[in-house]
Amino acid sequence: MNYQELSEKVAAHVSMFYMQNPDTGLPFHNRTRVLELLDNVKKMSAHYELDERNNFIVHAAAWFHDTGFLIPGSSSPEAKSAGEAEAFLKSIGANEDDIAEIEQSILAAQSPQNPASLPAKILCDADLFYLGTEGFKEKNKMLRKEIEVLQDHSIGGGTWREQTIALMEQHVYHTDYCQMLLNKTKADNLESFKIKQEDKLAKKIAHTAEKERKDKEDQTSDTLNEKTLEELEESITSQEKKAVKQRKKHGDKKKKDNRLARGVETMLRTSTTNYQRLSTMADSKAHIMISVNAIIISIAIGLVVGKFGENRGLIAPTALLLIVNVIAIIYSILATRPKRSKGVVSKDQIEKKTANLLFFGSFYKMGYEDYELGMKKMMGDSEYLYGSLLRNLYWQGRVLGRKFHLLRISYDVFMYGIAASVIAYILSAVFLIES
């Protein structure tokens, strides 16, 4: 089966489909959205190194996924998309099993999502990829506008936020790729929506209480004496103040927690980036030192050693120079030589939260099942996750310290050794002239 040819036909067909069926009335499910979906699928397919067949299945499903929104009918968009995919793929001679799996992948993206195969999981995560991105709010507004157009009625802000919160609370990413990449931002987006919803509800309650108070005043103005009216007003006012105070306290706490979490995340990301930059710098310095000394050794051996018979006074300074070069190279190599590690983390270490699964040297000999188990346990435990990040930073710092210590020795040996060698050559030349 020539999957490359089939993929090209699918891309051409769906592209023509969007040209023949304008999507101007759909702010969200349009051709731009299809390209974004394909881009997400491409990243995950590369990450999981899908074979040719599975790569075709997930890309074909992504191409057809949103076509159902432009096809008239009462069935769900996913069902219409699956039907469109089946009809076209049969017409170009695609394999029946491949067609069935493409249909299953498209239908699995219906809410609630229920993917079984890896291609279906990739498509489902690519479909709701935006939930864990910085552009979530803008995408969510576009989706609301589209649904209002399709259903021909407006949706209240509170109702829409409630529906969005329910969707995000029940949704989970099915691939570890998206779990690691998007879960944190998705949680922040959800928390932001919850805070806004609570704030709007609190304001609505306060507005209702104020309206009821005024209505009560109008109804009882002729019968209530001044003292009773003041007591009622004071009671309602105190309730409002209490509600506002609680809302503000809750909101401040949420904002403070979010700021703290973002600050910690920024600190860890910045530290990791700095360590990587310093490690690259150290490797570059070591490479320079190795190259320079290797060149000097080549020149010394090629030009000087052959003249020992004519001038034996060159033996001592040349030997000193070569020794300095060799020592400098040795320390530079030691600075860049990787440390040997076991490559296996035991289940006991995972349970005790002492395993560092963020460093490849700790797990490169582990089976995937054990590694996946450890990573999921770490992702579900913030204490374990942050502990692993701190442990990773600590050992990166230790490795950097060792690198720069050895480089310092290499540079010192080179600096003082070259100076001593030059002096030795000068003295040798002076003694040669005097003799």
Secondary structure as GFF3:
##gff-version 3
##sequence-region A 1 435
A	DSSP	alpha_helix	3	20	.	.	.	ID=ss1
A	DSSP	alpha_helix	31	48	.	.	.	ID=ss2
A	DSSP	alpha_helix	52	64	.	.	.	ID=ss3
A	DSSP	three_ten_helix	67	70	.	.	.	ID=ss4
A	DSSP	alpha_helix	77	91	.	.	.	ID=ss5
A	DSSP	alpha_helix	96	108	.	.	.	ID=ss6
A	DSSP	alpha_helix	118	127	.	.	.	ID=ss7
A	DSSP	three_ten_helix	129	132	.	.	.	ID=ss8
A	DSSP	alpha_helix	136	151	.	.	.	ID=ss9
A	DSSP	alpha_helix	157	170	.	.	.	ID=ss10
A	DSSP	alpha_helix	176	220	.	.	.	ID=ss11
A	DSSP	alpha_helix	226	299	.	.	.	ID=ss12
A	DSSP	pi_helix	300	304	.	.	.	ID=ss13
A	DSSP	three_ten_helix	305	307	.	.	.	ID=ss14
A	DSSP	three_ten_helix	312	314	.	.	.	ID=ss15
A	DSSP	alpha_helix	315	336	.	.	.	ID=ss16
A	DSSP	alpha_helix	347	351	.	.	.	ID=ss17
A	DSSP	three_ten_helix	360	362	.	.	.	ID=ss18
A	DSSP	alpha_helix	368	379	.	.	.	ID=ss19
A	DSSP	alpha_helix	382	434	.	.	.	ID=ss20
###
